[in-house]
Amino acid sequence: MARLLLAALVTFLAPLVAAQAQDIMAPEDMSCTTGPRAVQWGRVKSRFRKLFEGPHGPFKSVEVEALVNAVKESISDVDAVRGLSGDADAVNECGVGKLFIQLLSLVGIEEPSAIAQYFQEHQGIASPVLTTLLDIPWVTVAQSGWPFFGVLAQINYQKARLLGPMLNVAAVDGLATEAVQAYFDVMTGAQHSGDMVAMATASQMYLRQPPEGSPYAGLTAMATQTAVSMDIQERLKGIQTLQDAFRQALTTPQELDIALTIRWPLWGFLHVSVDVFADAL
């Protein structure tokens, strides 16, 4: 029942988000703090952020019930002040927030065919996601307070769970050599146990002589090293390098769908790397 409700919300919100895609490409108020419904959108943002708190943060799937409640209560908050109506001010307000509700709702999709090529089939959603990922500085995204990479990590876990049994997952993950396979085994094993030290150590060793193979292995290693860096300047440099690498590796909705199907803990480490710059809410 919970996932059915989330799936219904996907259908409900898609037209609203698609209609605002153009506005999201150049957000003037990405934090959604200046509009007439700023209080309501602030509650939505805080509610989403709390999903990724706790010992495992963004490295585990959030319980379905928590996702359902977050989406349901967020829609209720905003809809109560006509924030999802066709009113002129509502249409132009907080497109980023509406996008986030839509993205989190995707985790409720249980039909593999509906989520396999979701971004390829929904250009109005893919466009603002790719723009946020490639064109807007990630520190700016973090400072808006919206947990962009945390939400993408949840979509990743759902797509990997549903589609994994149908795919050649080794090929999707790029496990073309023994060295990449060995690194992958360490990272996924340590992810399940929450051993950040093991993941950081393995990533450092991998980057000393990165073998040919999966671009996701290199991106994951870079994201891991950035996430554990305590030096602010080094972290900022790492984030910039990562975003530059993404601009080379991921530019189309098709590539986005693939990148959100991998089993590497890439998206969780991106959240940890970037979200430290989020403004206090």
C-alpha positions as CSV (number, residue, x, y, z in Angstrom):
1,M,0.0,0.0,0.0
2,A,2.8,2.4,0.9
3,R,4.6,2.0,-2.4
4,L,1.3,2.3,-4.3
5,L,0.7,5.6,-2.7
6,L,4.2,6.8,-3.7
7,A,3.6,5.6,-7.2
8,A,0.3,7.6,-7.4
9,L,2.2,10.7,-6.2
10,V,4.6,10.3,-9.1
11,T,1.8,10.6,-11.6
12,F,0.2,13.5,-9.7
13,L,3.4,15.6,-9.6
14,A,5.0,14.9,-12.9
15,P,3.0,17.6,-14.9
16,L,3.8,20.2,-12.2
17,V,7.5,19.6,-12.3
18,A,7.7,19.3,-16.1
19,A,6.0,22.7,-16.5
20,Q,8.6,24.3,-14.3
21,A,11.7,22.7,-15.9
22,Q,12.7,25.9,-17.6
23,D,12.6,27.8,-14.3
24,I,14.6,25.2,-12.5
25,M,17.4,25.6,-15.0
26,A,18.2,29.1,-13.7
27,P,16.8,29.1,-10.1
28,E,16.7,32.6,-8.6
29,D,15.7,31.3,-5.2
30,M,16.9,27.7,-5.1
31,S,16.6,27.6,-1.3
32,C,12.9,28.6,-1.6
33,T,13.2,31.0,1.3
34,T,11.7,34.2,-0.2
35,G,8.3,33.2,-1.6
36,P,4.9,33.5,0.1
37,R,5.1,29.8,1.1
38,A,8.7,29.8,2.3
39,V,7.6,28.4,5.7
40,Q,5.9,25.4,4.2
41,W,8.8,24.8,1.8
42,G,11.2,25.0,4.7
43,R,9.3,22.3,6.5
44,V,9.5,20.1,3.3
45,K,13.2,20.6,3.1
46,S,13.8,19.8,6.7
47,R,11.7,16.7,6.5
48,F,13.7,15.5,3.5
49,R,17.0,16.2,5.2
50,K,16.0,14.1,8.3
51,L,15.6,11.0,6.1
52,F,19.4,10.9,5.7
53,E,20.3,11.4,9.3
54,G,21.5,8.5,11.5
55,P,24.4,6.1,11.5
56,H,24.1,4.9,7.9
57,G,23.1,8.3,6.4
58,P,22.6,7.9,2.7
59,F,24.2,4.5,2.4
60,K,21.1,2.5,3.1
61,S,17.6,2.5,1.6
62,V,15.2,4.6,3.7
63,E,12.2,2.6,5.1
64,V,9.2,2.8,2.8
65,E,7.0,4.1,5.5
66,A,9.3,7.0,6.2
67,L,9.4,7.9,2.5
68,V,5.6,7.7,2.3
69,N,5.2,10.0,5.3
70,A,7.7,12.5,4.0
71,V,6.1,12.8,0.6
72,K,2.6,12.7,1.9
73,E,3.1,15.3,4.6
74,S,5.1,17.6,2.3
75,I,2.3,17.6,-0.3
76,S,-0.2,18.3,2.5
77,D,1.8,21.2,3.8
78,V,2.2,22.9,0.5
79,D,-1.2,22.1,-0.9
80,A,-2.8,23.5,2.2
81,V,-1.6,27.0,1.1
82,R,-2.4,26.3,-2.6
83,G,1.3,25.8,-3.4
84,L,0.5,23.1,-5.9
85,S,-2.4,25.0,-7.6
86,G,-2.5,26.7,-10.9
87,D,-2.3,30.1,-9.3
88,A,0.3,32.3,-11.0
89,D,2.5,32.8,-7.9
90,A,2.3,29.1,-7.0
91,V,3.3,28.0,-10.5
92,N,6.4,30.1,-10.3
93,E,7.4,29.3,-6.7
94,C,9.9,26.7,-5.6
95,G,10.2,24.6,-8.7
96,V,13.1,22.9,-7.0
97,G,11.0,21.8,-4.1
98,K,8.4,20.3,-6.5
99,L,11.2,18.5,-8.3
100,F,12.4,17.0,-5.0
101,I,9.0,15.7,-4.1
102,Q,8.7,14.1,-7.5
103,L,12.1,12.6,-7.3
104,L,11.5,11.1,-3.9
105,S,8.2,9.7,-5.1
106,L,10.1,7.6,-7.7
107,V,11.3,5.4,-4.9
108,G,7.8,4.1,-4.7
109,I,7.8,2.6,-8.2
110,E,7.7,-1.2,-8.1
111,E,7.3,-2.0,-11.8
112,P,10.8,-2.5,-13.3
113,S,9.7,-1.3,-16.8
114,A,8.4,2.0,-15.3
115,I,11.7,2.9,-13.7
116,A,14.3,1.3,-16.0
117,Q,14.3,4.2,-18.5
118,Y,12.4,6.8,-16.4
119,F,14.6,9.8,-17.2
120,Q,14.7,8.9,-20.9
121,E,11.0,8.8,-21.0
122,H,10.4,11.9,-18.9
123,Q,12.5,14.7,-20.4
124,G,10.7,17.3,-18.3
125,I,12.2,15.7,-15.2
126,A,15.5,14.7,-16.7
127,S,16.3,18.2,-17.9
128,P,16.3,19.9,-14.4
129,V,18.1,17.0,-12.8
130,L,20.9,17.1,-15.4
131,T,21.1,20.8,-15.1
132,T,21.4,20.6,-11.4
133,L,24.0,17.9,-11.7
134,L,26.1,19.4,-14.4
135,D,25.6,23.2,-14.6
136,I,24.9,24.4,-11.1
137,P,27.9,24.4,-8.8
138,W,27.4,21.6,-6.2
139,V,28.3,23.9,-3.3
140,T,25.5,26.1,-4.4
141,V,23.1,23.1,-4.5
142,A,24.3,22.2,-1.0
143,Q,23.8,25.7,0.3
144,S,20.2,25.7,-0.8
145,G,19.6,23.0,1.8
146,W,18.0,20.5,-0.6
147,P,19.6,17.0,-0.2
148,F,20.0,16.5,-3.9
149,F,22.5,13.6,-3.8
150,G,20.8,11.9,-0.9
151,V,17.6,11.7,-2.9
152,L,19.4,10.4,-6.0
153,A,21.0,7.7,-3.8
154,Q,17.6,6.5,-2.8
155,I,16.5,6.3,-6.5
156,N,19.7,4.4,-7.2
157,Y,19.0,1.8,-4.5
158,Q,15.5,1.3,-5.8
159,K,16.6,1.0,-9.5
160,A,19.4,-1.4,-8.6
161,R,17.1,-3.6,-6.5
162,L,14.4,-3.8,-9.2
163,L,16.6,-4.1,-12.3
164,G,19.6,-6.0,-11.0
165,P,18.0,-9.5,-11.5
166,M,17.3,-8.6,-15.1
167,L,20.7,-7.1,-16.1
168,N,24.3,-8.1,-16.5
169,V,25.2,-6.1,-13.4
170,A,28.9,-6.7,-13.8
171,A,28.8,-5.0,-17.2
172,V,26.7,-2.1,-15.8
173,D,29.1,-1.6,-13.0
174,G,32.1,-1.9,-15.3
175,L,33.8,-4.8,-13.5
176,A,36.0,-5.5,-16.5
177,T,39.2,-6.3,-14.6
178,E,40.2,-8.2,-11.5
179,A,41.5,-5.0,-9.9
180,V,38.2,-3.2,-10.4
181,Q,36.3,-6.3,-9.2
182,A,38.5,-6.4,-6.0
183,Y,37.9,-2.7,-5.3
184,F,34.1,-3.2,-5.9
185,D,34.0,-6.1,-3.5
186,V,35.7,-4.2,-0.7
187,M,33.5,-1.1,-1.2
188,T,30.2,-3.0,-1.3
189,G,31.1,-5.2,1.6
190,A,32.2,-2.2,3.7
191,Q,29.1,-0.3,2.7
192,H,26.8,-3.0,4.2
193,S,28.8,-3.0,7.4
194,G,29.1,0.8,7.5
195,D,32.9,0.6,7.6
196,M,33.9,4.0,6.3
197,V,37.6,3.5,7.2
198,A,37.8,0.4,5.0
199,M,36.1,2.3,2.1
200,A,38.4,5.3,2.5
201,T,41.5,3.1,2.6
202,A,40.5,1.0,-0.4
203,S,39.7,4.2,-2.4
204,Q,43.1,5.7,-1.6
205,M,44.9,2.6,-2.7
206,Y,42.8,2.4,-5.9
207,L,43.6,6.0,-6.9
208,R,47.3,5.4,-6.7
209,Q,47.2,3.4,-9.8
210,P,43.7,3.4,-11.2
211,P,43.2,0.6,-13.7
212,E,41.2,0.8,-16.9
213,G,37.6,-0.1,-16.5
214,S,34.5,1.4,-15.0
215,P,34.2,5.2,-14.9
216,Y,32.1,4.6,-11.8
217,A,35.0,3.0,-10.0
218,G,37.1,6.1,-10.4
219,L,34.2,8.4,-9.6
220,T,33.4,6.4,-6.4
221,A,37.1,6.5,-5.3
222,M,37.3,10.3,-5.9
223,A,34.0,10.9,-4.1
224,T,35.1,8.7,-1.1
225,Q,38.4,10.6,-0.7
226,T,36.5,13.9,-1.0
227,A,34.0,12.8,1.6
228,V,36.6,11.9,4.2
229,S,38.7,15.0,3.7
230,M,38.8,17.3,6.7
231,D,40.5,20.1,4.8
232,I,37.9,22.6,3.4
233,Q,40.0,23.7,0.5
234,E,40.8,20.1,-0.5
235,R,37.2,19.2,-0.2
236,L,36.1,22.1,-2.4
237,K,38.8,21.2,-4.9
238,G,37.6,17.6,-4.9
239,I,34.0,18.6,-5.4
240,Q,35.0,20.7,-8.4
241,T,37.0,17.9,-9.9
242,L,34.1,15.5,-9.4
243,Q,31.7,17.8,-11.1
244,D,34.1,18.3,-14.0
245,A,34.4,14.5,-14.3
246,F,30.6,14.1,-14.3
247,R,30.4,16.6,-17.2
248,Q,32.5,14.1,-19.2
249,A,30.9,10.9,-18.1
250,L,27.2,11.7,-17.9
251,T,25.4,14.1,-20.2
252,T,22.2,12.5,-21.4
253,P,19.0,11.1,-19.8
254,Q,20.1,7.6,-21.0
255,E,23.5,7.9,-19.1
256,L,21.6,9.3,-16.1
257,D,19.4,6.2,-16.0
258,I,22.4,3.9,-16.2
259,A,24.4,5.8,-13.5
260,L,21.4,5.5,-11.2
261,T,21.3,1.7,-11.7
262,I,24.9,1.0,-10.6
263,R,25.7,-0.8,-7.3
264,W,28.7,1.4,-6.5
265,P,28.1,3.6,-3.4
266,L,28.8,6.6,-5.5
267,W,25.7,8.7,-4.8
268,G,25.9,8.2,-1.0
269,F,29.5,9.5,-1.0
270,L,28.5,12.5,-3.2
271,H,25.9,13.4,-0.6
272,V,28.5,13.2,2.2
273,S,31.0,15.2,0.2
274,V,28.7,18.0,-0.7
275,D,26.1,18.2,2.0
276,V,28.6,19.4,4.6
277,F,28.2,22.9,2.9
278,A,24.4,23.0,3.5
279,D,23.2,26.0,5.4
280,A,22.0,25.4,8.9
281,L,18.2,25.0,8.8
